[in-house]
Every structure is written in C-alpha cells, then in structure tokens.
Amino acid sequence: MLLPPLDVTLPAVKTLTDCADFSTTVSPYFHQLQALPQQIVHHLTDIEGLKALYVSTNPLITALAFCLFLFPIVLVLSEINKNYSQVDRLWSILPAVYNGHYALWAHMVGLPTKRLDHIMAVSFVWSVWEPQ
C-alpha cells in the first residue's frame, strides 16, 4: 500500500505555540471531515481503499468523525431509556478506543509508537479492570 506523505496528514509543528494553534493543527483538516462519509461509503467493499483512506486522513479528524457518529446514537438511547447519562456508560471504554486508534494509525504510517503503545496498554487495562 502506498502511504501518503505525512506532511499532508499531520501539521508541521515546531514549537509549543504551534501545537496550541487551532488554525495550524485542526482547521486545515476540516475538509477531510466533510468528505469522509462519502469516501467511506465509496470504499465500503474495498478493504485496501479503506486502509488508504484511514492512513491519509488526519487521525484527529477520524476521531472527531467517530465522536460525531456516536453522538446521535447516545442521544437516541438517552431519550428511549429516559436516562440522560448514557454517555457515562462509555466513559471508561472510549479513552482506550481513542488511544488504540492513535496507536493503530501511527503503526500504519510507520511512526515510532513505543509511547503510544504504552499509553494504549495502560488505558486498556484501566478500561477493563474492575476492582473487587
């Protein structure tokens, strides 16, 4: 699989100020969020196409799309159950899911992942561990 250049997917940040600048780190990638649903539907039966789409999309945008996907589901379940804290059921699982997403993306593009792997492992243990 041909991987896209990382400068297309990730912003070039060199200082702490650059990291905190929304106009540098997030807003240039909003066009990916708008196009993502159509691209997913277009590649739904093509695994290699989905992998290429996943790798070529900024991982923050993919995480945001997942969050926007979950939002109406949680809202509808809250209304059906008349229990308006449905998202509380997910709060211990979602950090592991998001950390796993970032680690998977980094593995697929060939970035160093030792720290991400540790974060993912700790958050996974935290998500599944239930004290007695």
HELIX and SHEET records of a PDB file:
HELIX    1   1 LEU A    6  THR A    9  1                                   4    
HELIX    2   2 LEU A   16  CYS A   19  1                                   4    
HELIX    3   3 PHE A   22  THR A   25  1                                   4    
HELIX    4   4 SER A   27  TYR A   29  5                                   3    
HELIX    5   5 PHE A   30  HIS A   42  1                                  13    
HELIX    6   6 ILE A   47  SER A   56  1                                  10    
HELIX    7   7 PRO A   59  ASN A   81  1                                  23    
HELIX    8   8 GLN A   86  ARG A   89  5                                   4    
HELIX    9   9 LEU A   94  VAL A  109  1                                  16    
HELIX   10  10 LYS A  114  VAL A  128  1                                  15    
END                                                                             
